[in-house]
Amino acid sequence: MKKQSFQVAGVDGCRAGWFVVVAQAARQKVLELKDFSVANTFADVLSKIADCQLVCVDIPIGLSDGAKPRQCDVSARKMLGRGRASSVFPPPVRPCLLAEDYQTASRISSEYSGKKLSTQSFFIMSKIREVDRAMTPELQQRVREIHPELSFWALAGGKPAKHNKKKLAGRNERIALLSPIFSDLEQFVGRARQPKKVAPDDILDALAAAWTAGQAVIGSARTLPENPGFDSTGLRMEIVYPAAIMDK
Protein backbone atom coordinates (compact mmCIF):
# COMPACT_ATOMS: atom_id res chain seq x y z
CA MET A 1 0.00 0.00 0.00
CA LYS A 2 1.42 3.36 -1.01
CA LYS A 3 2.13 5.77 1.81
CA GLN A 4 0.04 8.90 1.88
CA SER A 5 2.07 12.02 1.14
CA PHE A 6 1.12 15.50 2.26
CA GLN A 7 2.55 18.95 2.83
CA VAL A 8 2.67 20.75 6.16
CA ALA A 9 4.05 24.09 7.24
CA GLY A 10 5.52 25.68 10.34
CA VAL A 11 5.38 29.41 11.00
CA ASP A 12 7.16 31.63 13.51
CA GLY A 13 7.23 35.40 13.90
CA CYS A 14 10.50 37.17 13.15
CA ARG A 15 11.80 40.73 12.84
CA ALA A 16 10.99 40.79 9.12
CA GLY A 17 7.46 39.48 9.65
CA TRP A 18 6.88 35.72 9.54
CA PHE A 19 9.25 32.86 8.76
CA VAL A 20 7.49 30.04 6.89
CA VAL A 21 8.86 26.56 6.22
CA VAL A 22 7.03 24.00 4.08
CA ALA A 23 7.81 20.30 4.35
CA GLN A 24 6.74 17.19 2.46
CA ALA A 25 5.78 14.28 4.64
CA ALA A 26 4.69 10.68 4.37
CA ARG A 27 3.55 8.41 7.16
CA GLN A 28 7.03 8.17 8.58
CA LYS A 29 9.34 10.11 10.85
CA VAL A 30 11.45 12.02 8.32
CA LEU A 31 10.25 15.25 6.67
CA GLU A 32 11.67 16.59 3.42
CA LEU A 33 12.17 20.36 3.46
CA LYS A 34 10.50 21.81 0.37
CA ASP A 35 10.65 25.57 0.72
CA PHE A 36 11.13 28.47 3.08
CA SER A 37 10.22 32.13 2.82
CA VAL A 38 9.66 35.31 4.78
CA ALA A 39 6.17 36.82 4.66
CA ASN A 40 5.50 40.45 5.49
CA THR A 41 2.01 39.85 6.88
CA PHE A 42 -0.05 36.93 8.11
CA ALA A 43 -2.28 37.37 5.07
CA ASP A 44 0.85 36.69 3.00
CA VAL A 45 1.50 33.59 5.11
CA LEU A 46 -1.94 32.22 4.25
CA SER A 47 -1.26 32.66 0.55
CA LYS A 48 2.01 30.72 0.86
CA ILE A 49 0.53 27.71 2.64
CA ALA A 50 -2.57 27.19 0.49
CA ASP A 51 -1.44 23.67 -0.53
CA CYS A 52 -0.62 22.52 3.01
CA GLN A 53 -2.86 20.07 4.81
CA LEU A 54 -2.02 21.54 8.20
CA VAL A 55 -0.11 24.61 9.35
CA CYS A 56 1.17 25.13 12.89
CA VAL A 57 1.94 28.63 14.14
CA ASP A 58 3.83 29.80 17.21
CA ILE A 59 1.33 32.51 18.16
CA PRO A 60 -1.72 32.55 20.45
CA ILE A 61 -5.00 31.72 18.70
CA GLY A 62 -8.15 32.25 20.72
CA LEU A 63 -7.95 34.83 23.51
CA SER A 64 -9.40 35.09 26.97
CA ASP A 65 -11.68 38.01 27.74
CA GLY A 66 -10.00 38.29 31.11
CA ALA A 67 -12.12 36.38 33.59
CA LYS A 68 -9.70 33.43 33.57
CA PRO A 69 -6.32 32.77 31.94
CA ARG A 70 -6.18 30.36 29.03
CA GLN A 71 -5.97 26.85 30.45
CA CYS A 72 -3.64 25.78 27.64
CA ASP A 73 -0.99 28.24 28.84
CA VAL A 74 -1.34 27.11 32.45
CA SER A 75 -1.01 23.45 31.42
CA ALA A 76 1.97 24.14 29.15
CA ARG A 77 3.90 25.82 31.96
CA LYS A 78 3.20 22.88 34.22
CA MET A 79 4.45 20.40 31.60
CA LEU A 80 7.66 22.33 30.92
CA GLY A 81 8.49 22.83 34.58
CA ARG A 82 10.60 25.51 36.20
CA GLY A 83 13.36 25.55 33.59
CA ARG A 84 11.28 26.37 30.50
CA ALA A 85 7.91 27.45 31.97
CA SER A 86 8.85 31.12 31.58
CA SER A 87 8.88 30.66 27.80
CA VAL A 88 5.07 30.41 27.95
CA PHE A 89 4.03 33.92 28.82
CA PRO A 90 0.37 34.94 29.11
CA PRO A 91 -1.05 36.40 25.89
CA PRO A 92 -2.98 39.66 26.12
CA VAL A 93 -6.66 39.45 26.90
CA ARG A 94 -8.85 40.28 23.92
CA PRO A 95 -9.71 43.87 24.99
CA CYS A 96 -5.98 44.71 24.93
CA LEU A 97 -5.92 44.37 21.14
CA LEU A 98 -7.59 47.78 20.90
CA ALA A 99 -4.65 49.48 22.65
CA GLU A 100 -1.93 51.25 20.68
CA ASP A 101 0.67 51.65 23.43
CA TYR A 102 1.98 49.61 26.34
CA GLN A 103 0.58 51.81 29.10
CA THR A 104 -2.94 51.58 27.72
CA ALA A 105 -2.68 47.86 27.08
CA SER A 106 -1.35 47.20 30.57
CA ARG A 107 -4.14 49.28 32.13
CA ILE A 108 -6.76 47.35 30.16
CA SER A 109 -5.14 44.06 31.17
CA SER A 110 -5.29 45.05 34.85
CA GLU A 111 -8.92 46.08 34.50
CA TYR A 112 -10.05 42.85 32.85
CA SER A 113 -7.70 40.22 34.30
CA GLY A 114 -6.30 41.78 37.46
CA LYS A 115 -2.75 41.53 36.09
CA LYS A 116 -0.55 43.93 34.16
CA LEU A 117 0.48 43.01 30.65
CA SER A 118 4.01 41.67 30.35
CA THR A 119 6.38 43.46 28.01
CA GLN A 120 6.91 40.15 26.16
CA SER A 121 3.20 39.91 25.44
CA PHE A 122 3.04 43.51 24.26
CA PHE A 123 6.04 42.95 21.99
CA ILE A 124 4.14 40.32 19.98
CA MET A 125 0.71 41.92 20.27
CA SER A 126 0.77 43.31 16.73
CA LYS A 127 1.32 39.78 15.41
CA ILE A 128 -1.41 38.38 17.66
CA ARG A 129 -3.71 41.08 16.27
CA GLU A 130 -2.79 40.10 12.69
CA VAL A 131 -3.60 36.46 13.30
CA ASP A 132 -6.77 37.22 15.25
CA ARG A 133 -8.13 39.33 12.39
CA ALA A 134 -7.55 36.51 9.91
CA MET A 135 -8.69 33.55 12.00
CA THR A 136 -12.12 31.97 11.87
CA PRO A 137 -13.35 28.72 13.44
CA GLU A 138 -13.28 27.20 9.95
CA LEU A 139 -9.68 28.27 9.26
CA GLN A 140 -8.63 26.94 12.67
CA GLN A 141 -9.25 23.43 11.36
CA ARG A 142 -6.14 23.90 9.23
CA VAL A 143 -4.14 26.60 11.05
CA ARG A 144 -3.43 25.70 14.66
CA GLU A 145 -1.42 27.06 17.56
CA ILE A 146 1.67 25.34 18.90
CA HIS A 147 4.45 26.20 21.34
CA PRO A 148 7.92 25.12 20.13
CA GLU A 149 9.17 24.24 23.59
CA LEU A 150 6.45 21.58 23.84
CA SER A 151 7.62 20.19 20.49
CA PHE A 152 11.20 20.02 21.76
CA TRP A 153 9.86 18.48 24.98
CA ALA A 154 8.36 15.71 22.84
CA LEU A 155 11.52 15.23 20.77
CA ALA A 156 13.53 14.87 23.99
CA GLY A 157 11.30 12.06 25.22
CA GLY A 158 9.11 14.14 27.50
CA LYS A 159 11.84 16.33 28.96
CA PRO A 160 12.17 20.11 28.60
CA ALA A 161 15.16 21.57 26.77
CA LYS A 162 18.06 22.29 29.11
CA HIS A 163 19.33 25.51 27.55
CA ASN A 164 17.88 28.85 26.45
CA LYS A 165 17.13 28.78 22.72
CA LYS A 166 18.91 32.08 22.10
CA LYS A 167 22.20 30.77 23.46
CA LEU A 168 24.63 28.71 21.37
CA ALA A 169 24.18 25.70 23.67
CA GLY A 170 20.41 25.96 23.26
CA ARG A 171 20.64 26.22 19.50
CA ASN A 172 22.92 23.19 19.28
CA GLU A 173 20.62 21.26 21.62
CA ARG A 174 17.59 21.94 19.41
CA ILE A 175 19.48 21.20 16.19
CA ALA A 176 20.45 17.82 17.64
CA LEU A 177 16.80 17.09 18.45
CA LEU A 178 15.58 18.10 14.98
CA SER A 179 18.39 16.48 12.97
CA PRO A 180 16.76 13.00 12.87
CA ILE A 181 13.62 14.63 11.44
CA PHE A 182 15.13 16.90 8.77
CA SER A 183 18.11 16.02 6.60
CA ASP A 184 20.90 18.59 6.09
CA LEU A 185 19.47 20.65 8.92
CA GLU A 186 22.52 22.77 9.75
CA GLN A 187 22.99 23.73 6.10
CA PHE A 188 19.30 24.66 5.90
CA VAL A 189 19.56 26.92 8.95
CA GLY A 190 22.57 28.62 7.37
CA ARG A 191 20.73 29.21 4.07
CA ALA A 192 17.55 30.43 5.72
CA ARG A 193 19.12 32.81 8.20
CA GLN A 194 18.96 36.51 7.38
CA PRO A 195 20.90 38.55 9.97
CA LYS A 196 18.73 41.15 11.72
CA LYS A 197 15.64 39.68 10.03
CA VAL A 198 15.48 35.94 10.73
CA ALA A 199 17.35 34.56 13.74
CA PRO A 200 18.42 30.92 14.12
CA ASP A 201 15.85 30.35 16.88
CA ASP A 202 13.07 31.63 14.55
CA ILE A 203 14.08 28.99 12.00
CA LEU A 204 14.31 26.18 14.56
CA ASP A 205 10.95 27.12 16.08
CA ALA A 206 9.32 27.07 12.63
CA LEU A 207 10.85 23.65 11.94
CA ALA A 208 9.52 22.37 15.25
CA ALA A 209 6.11 23.71 14.27
CA ALA A 210 6.26 21.93 10.89
CA TRP A 211 7.17 18.65 12.60
CA THR A 212 4.26 19.13 15.01
CA ALA A 213 1.92 19.68 12.06
CA GLY A 214 3.12 16.45 10.50
CA GLN A 215 2.57 14.56 13.74
CA ALA A 216 -0.92 15.99 14.05
CA VAL A 217 -1.82 14.88 10.52
CA ILE A 218 -0.85 11.27 11.26
CA GLY A 219 -2.66 11.28 14.60
CA SER A 220 0.38 11.52 16.89
CA ALA A 221 -0.46 14.83 18.52
CA ARG A 222 -2.60 15.98 21.43
CA THR A 223 -4.02 19.24 22.70
CA LEU A 224 -3.71 21.24 25.89
CA PRO A 225 -6.21 21.05 27.42
CA GLU A 226 -7.66 17.78 26.18
CA ASN A 227 -11.10 19.39 25.89
CA PRO A 228 -10.40 23.04 25.02
CA GLY A 229 -12.82 25.86 25.59
CA PHE A 230 -13.82 28.54 23.11
CA ASP A 231 -13.26 32.26 23.19
CA SER A 232 -15.91 34.89 22.48
CA THR A 233 -15.32 34.64 18.70
CA GLY A 234 -15.70 30.86 18.59
CA LEU A 235 -11.97 30.04 18.39
CA ARG A 236 -10.62 27.13 20.39
CA MET A 237 -8.13 28.09 23.09
CA GLU A 238 -5.71 25.20 22.72
CA ILE A 239 -2.08 24.33 22.06
CA VAL A 240 -1.29 21.36 19.82
CA TYR A 241 1.74 19.31 20.85
CA PRO A 242 3.26 16.00 19.69
CA ALA A 243 3.21 12.86 21.73
CA ALA A 244 6.61 12.31 23.32
CA ILE A 245 8.90 10.13 21.17
CA MET A 246 9.15 7.55 23.95
CA ASP A 247 5.35 7.17 23.94
CA LYS A 248 5.22 5.98 20.34
Order of alpha helices (4+ residues) and beta strands (2+ residues): beta-beta-beta-alpha-beta-alpha-alpha-alpha-alpha-beta-alpha-alpha-alpha-alpha-beta-beta
